Amino acid sequence: MEAPHSPAPEGATATARLTLHAPEQTQDLGRTLAKLLRPGDLVMLTGELGAGKTTLTRGLGEGLGVRGAVTSPTFVIARVHPSLTGGPALVHVDAYRLGGGLDEMEDLDLDVSLPDSVVVVEWGEGKVEDLTDDRLHVVIHRVVGSTDDDRRVVTLTGYGERWAGVDLALG
């Protein structure tokens, strides 16, 4: 993994950019990020179909020591994975089919789960930012088209006091 720093977007308190060269590295990144996470954290995942959002979340689940296989919650919208280690549960949400922004997200009662869990929302951009001032936004870009290139460029951006001073470079 390469970890060059890039300028922080407006409102960001921490940022890093990583280049990953294989899906296994995406899952490894999730396991590494899990060490930084604590109850109340909101992680927003953005990326094209097949970018590795669920693969990253699978790594987060492994790193957090949660029960159950972490798979895409596309058809159930949200799945809760309780901790096997006394840590926070992982609430994994796929907001792809939810078009109504925070109103539809509130129907999922994520604000109730948030204080005690790590909430990961795929396709959450523009839908969950108002749940909390503190969030980690993970953007995964992959090479698109007919190619064997597994490279991903991952941008990690922390917002709010929770992420101020956190070294997201992980390198």
matplotlib code that plots the C-alpha trace (Angstrom):
import matplotlib.pyplot as plt

x = [0.0, 1.2, 0.0, 0.7, -1.0, -3.3, -4.9, -7.8, -11.3, -13.2, -14.3, -12.0, -9.9, -7.9, -7.2, -5.0, -4.8, -3.8, -3.2, -4.1, -3.1, -5.3, -8.7, -6.8, -5.3, -8.8, -9.8, -6.5, -7.3, -10.6, -8.9, -6.4, -9.1, -11.1, -8.3, -9.2, -12.9, -15.0, -18.7, -20.4, -18.3, -20.1, -18.2, -19.5, -18.4, -18.5, -17.4, -18.5, -20.2, -17.4, -15.1, -14.6, -17.0, -18.3, -14.8, -13.6, -16.5, -15.7, -12.3, -13.8, -16.0, -13.0, -11.0, -13.9, -14.4, -18.1, -20.4, -21.6, -20.4, -20.3, -22.0, -23.7, -27.0, -28.4, -31.7, -32.1, -30.8, -29.3, -27.6, -26.4, -23.3, -23.0, -19.5, -17.9, -15.3, -17.2, -16.6, -19.1, -21.5, -21.1, -24.3, -23.8, -26.2, -26.6, -28.3, -28.2, -32.0, -32.8, -33.4, -34.9, -31.9, -31.9, -35.7, -35.5, -32.3, -34.1, -36.7, -33.8, -33.2, -29.5, -29.4, -30.4, -27.7, -25.0, -23.9, -23.2, -22.1, -19.9, -22.2, -21.0, -23.1, -22.4, -23.8, -24.4, -23.0, -25.7, -27.9, -26.2, -24.0, -26.6, -26.6, -23.5, -20.8, -18.1, -17.7, -15.1, -15.7, -14.0, -14.0, -12.8, -11.9, -11.1, -10.0, -13.2, -13.7, -12.3, -9.1, -7.2, -6.0, -7.2, -5.7, -7.8, -7.2, -8.7, -9.2, -9.9, -11.4, -12.3, -14.7, -15.3, -13.5, -13.5, -11.0, -8.9, -5.3, -6.0, -3.3, -5.3, -2.2, -1.9, 1.5]
y = [0.0, 3.4, 6.3, 9.8, 12.7, 14.9, 18.3, 18.0, 18.8, 21.6, 20.6, 17.6, 17.1, 14.2, 12.8, 10.2, 8.6, 5.0, 2.9, -0.8, -3.4, -6.4, -7.2, -8.8, -5.4, -3.8, -6.4, -5.8, -2.1, -2.8, -4.9, -2.0, 0.6, -1.4, -0.7, 3.0, 2.5, 2.8, 2.8, 5.8, 5.9, 6.4, 5.2, 6.3, 4.2, 5.6, 3.9, 2.4, -1.0, -3.6, -1.0, -3.0, -1.4, -4.8, -6.2, -3.3, -3.9, -7.6, -6.6, -4.2, -7.0, -9.3, -6.5, -5.7, -9.4, -9.6, -12.6, -13.6, -13.4, -9.8, -9.8, -7.0, -6.0, -4.8, -6.6, -6.4, -2.8, -3.2, -6.0, -6.1, -8.1, -8.4, -8.4, -11.7, -9.9, -7.4, -4.6, -2.6, -4.3, -3.6, -2.2, -2.6, -0.6, -0.4, 2.8, 2.3, 1.7, 4.5, 7.7, 9.9, 11.0, 11.3, 10.8, 7.3, 6.6, 7.7, 5.0, 2.5, 3.9, 4.3, 7.2, 4.7, 2.2, 4.8, 5.4, 1.7, 0.5, 1.1, 2.0, 1.5, 2.9, 1.9, 4.5, 6.9, 10.1, 12.8, 10.6, 10.2, 13.2, 14.8, 11.8, 13.1, 15.8, 13.1, 10.6, 8.8, 9.0, 6.3, 6.8, 3.9, 4.5, 1.5, 1.2, 0.8, -1.0, -4.3, -4.7, -7.0, -4.0, -4.6, -1.3, 0.9, 4.4, 4.9, 8.3, 8.4, 11.7, 12.2, 14.9, 16.4, 16.4, 12.6, 12.4, 15.5, 14.4, 10.8, 9.5, 7.9, 7.2, 3.9, 3.4]
z = [0.0, -0.8, 1.4, 0.0, 1.8, -0.2, 0.6, 2.9, 1.6, 3.3, 6.7, 6.9, 10.1, 8.7, 5.2, 3.4, 0.0, -0.4, -3.5, -3.2, -5.8, -4.9, -3.3, -0.4, 0.3, 0.4, 3.1, 4.9, 4.9, 6.6, 9.3, 9.9, 10.0, 12.5, 15.0, 14.8, 15.1, 18.3, 19.3, 17.7, 14.6, 11.2, 8.2, 4.8, 1.8, -1.8, -5.0, -8.2, -8.4, -7.8, -6.2, -3.0, -0.5, 0.8, 0.7, 2.9, 5.2, 5.5, 6.7, 9.2, 10.5, 10.9, 12.6, 15.0, 15.7, 14.8, 14.3, 10.9, 7.3, 6.1, 2.8, 0.8, 2.5, -0.8, -0.5, 3.3, 3.4, 6.8, 8.7, 12.3, 13.2, 17.0, 18.5, 19.6, 21.6, 23.7, 21.3, 19.3, 16.9, 13.2, 11.5, 7.7, 5.6, 1.8, 0.9, -2.8, -3.1, -0.7, -2.6, 0.1, 2.0, 5.8, 6.1, 4.7, 6.7, 9.9, 9.2, 9.8, 13.3, 12.6, 15.1, 17.8, 16.7, 16.3, 19.9, 20.6, 17.2, 14.3, 11.5, 7.9, 5.1, 1.5, -1.0, 1.9, 0.4, 0.4, 2.7, 6.1, 6.7, 9.0, 11.4, 13.1, 12.7, 13.1, 10.3, 8.2, 4.5, 2.4, -1.4, -3.5, -7.1, -9.4, -13.0, -15.0, -18.3, -19.6, -17.7, -15.4, -13.3, -9.7, -8.5, -6.2, -5.1, -1.6, -0.1, 3.6, 5.0, 8.6, 9.5, 13.0, 16.3, 16.5, 13.6, 14.3, 14.7, 13.6, 11.2, 8.4, 6.3, 8.1, 6.8]

ax = plt.figure().add_subplot(projection="3d")
ax.plot(x, y, z, "-o")
ax.set_aspect("equal")
plt.show()
